[in-house]
């Protein structure tokens, strides 16, 4: 079994792995986070968190399905390959617009955080259960049936 914390701490190694296996370029300036609640029964994907210009975090940051699906695929395959234990993980990433005629948006991988770090604050009062509660439920082997964004 791999230890996930050292794998996440090896930023260069993880960025190279994501680039080689998924064709996703690296960045060190990600200001978006995809929260993944990795349960014993499989992943639950929370809404993306964005950092606003004033430094505060905002959830949900809506992405279209075309953009979310590659993120979900990356999250699943990365956590599966790292033999992740139940927990809350955050994939930090950025976007850039390509110079193609279709002006496609490209995802840039920054890092994988193996716990609900500071951006998870945005889930409090917005998502049920919030990411900190999800983390506790994962660590204590309690079920999480769904993630609901309050209207």
C-alpha positions in Angstrom: 0.0 0.0 0.0 1.3 3.4 -0.9 1.3 6.2 1.7 -0.7 9.0 0.3 0.8 11.9 2.4 4.4 11.4 1.0 3.0 11.0 -2.5 1.0 14.3 -2.2 4.1 16.0 -0.7 6.2 15.1 -3.7 4.7 17.9 -5.9 7.1 17.4 -8.8 6.6 13.7 -8.9 2.8 13.9 -8.7 2.7 16.6 -11.3 4.9 14.5 -13.6 2.7 11.5 -13.0 -0.5 13.4 -13.9 1.2 14.9 -17.0 2.4 11.5 -18.2 -0.6 9.4 -17.4 -3.4 12.0 -18.2 -1.8 14.6 -20.4 -2.7 17.3 -18.0 0.0 20.1 -17.7 1.1 21.3 -14.3 0.9 24.7 -12.6 1.8 26.1 -9.3 -1.0 28.7 -9.3 -4.2 26.7 -8.9 -7.1 28.7 -7.5 -9.8 26.1 -7.9 -10.4 22.9 -5.8 -12.4 19.8 -6.6 -13.4 18.1 -3.3 -13.6 14.3 -3.4 -15.2 12.5 -0.5 -13.5 9.1 -1.0 -15.7 6.6 0.9 -15.3 2.8 1.3 -18.1 2.5 -1.3 -16.6 4.9 -3.8 -16.2 8.6 -4.5 -18.7 11.5 -4.0 -17.7 14.6 -5.9 -18.6 17.9 -4.2 -19.1 21.2 -6.1 -15.9 23.0 -7.1 -14.5 25.7 -4.8 -13.0 28.8 -6.3 -10.8 31.5 -4.7 -12.2 35.0 -5.4 -10.1 38.0 -6.1 -10.6 39.2 -2.5 -9.0 35.9 -1.3 -12.3 34.4 0.0 -13.4 31.0 -1.0 -16.7 30.3 -2.8 -18.7 27.1 -3.3 -20.3 26.2 -5.6 -18.4 27.3 -8.6 -20.4 25.9 -11.4 -18.6 24.1 -14.3 -20.3 22.5 -17.2 -20.3 18.8 -17.5 -17.8 18.8 -20.3 -15.3 20.4 -17.9 -16.2 18.3 -14.8 -15.9 14.9 -16.4 -12.1 15.0 -17.0 -11.7 16.3 -13.4 -13.7 13.4 -12.1 -11.8 10.9 -14.2 -8.5 12.4 -13.0 -9.6 12.3 -9.3 -10.8 8.7 -9.5 -7.8 7.3 -11.3 -5.3 9.3 -9.2 -6.9 8.3 -5.8 -7.4 4.7 -7.0 -3.7 4.4 -8.1 -2.6 5.9 -4.8 -4.7 3.3 -2.9 -6.4 6.2 -1.0 -8.1 5.5 2.2 -11.5 7.0 3.0 -11.1 10.7 3.6 -11.7 14.1 1.9 -9.2 15.0 -0.8 -8.9 18.2 -2.7 -7.5 18.4 -6.2 -6.1 21.9 -6.7 -6.1 23.1 -10.3 -6.3 26.1 -12.7 -7.7 26.8 -16.1 -6.2 28.4 -19.2 -7.7 29.2 -22.5 -6.1 27.4 -25.4 -5.2 29.3 -28.6 -7.1 26.9 -30.8 -9.9 28.2 -33.0 -12.5 26.7 -30.7 -11.1 28.6 -27.7 -11.2 25.5 -25.6 -10.4 25.6 -21.8 -7.6 23.5 -20.6 -7.2 22.1 -17.0 -3.9 22.5 -15.3 -3.0 20.3 -12.3 -1.5 21.9 -9.2 -1.6 19.3 -6.4 -3.6 16.7 -4.5 -4.3 17.7 -0.8 -5.1 14.6 1.4 -7.4 16.4 3.8 -10.0 19.2 3.8 -7.6 22.2 3.9 -8.5 25.9 4.1 -10.7 26.1 0.9 -13.1 23.6 2.6 -14.3 26.4 4.8 -16.5 27.4 1.8 -18.6 24.3 2.3 -19.8 25.3 5.8 -23.4 26.4 5.6 -23.4 25.6 1.8 -23.1 21.9 1.6 -24.6 19.1 3.7 -22.6 17.5 5.2 -19.8 20.1 4.9 -16.3 18.8 4.0 -15.1 18.8 7.6 -18.0 16.6 8.7 -17.5 14.4 5.7 -13.8 14.0 6.7 -14.8 12.9 10.3 -17.5 10.5 8.9 -14.9 8.9 6.6 -12.3 8.6 9.4 -14.8 6.9 11.7 -16.2 4.6 9.0 -19.7 6.1 9.0 -21.8 6.3 5.9 -22.2 9.3 3.7 -25.1 8.9 1.4 -25.0 12.1 -0.6 -23.7 15.6 -0.8 -26.3 18.3 -1.1 -25.8 21.9 -1.9 -28.3 24.1 0.0 -30.3 26.4 -2.2 
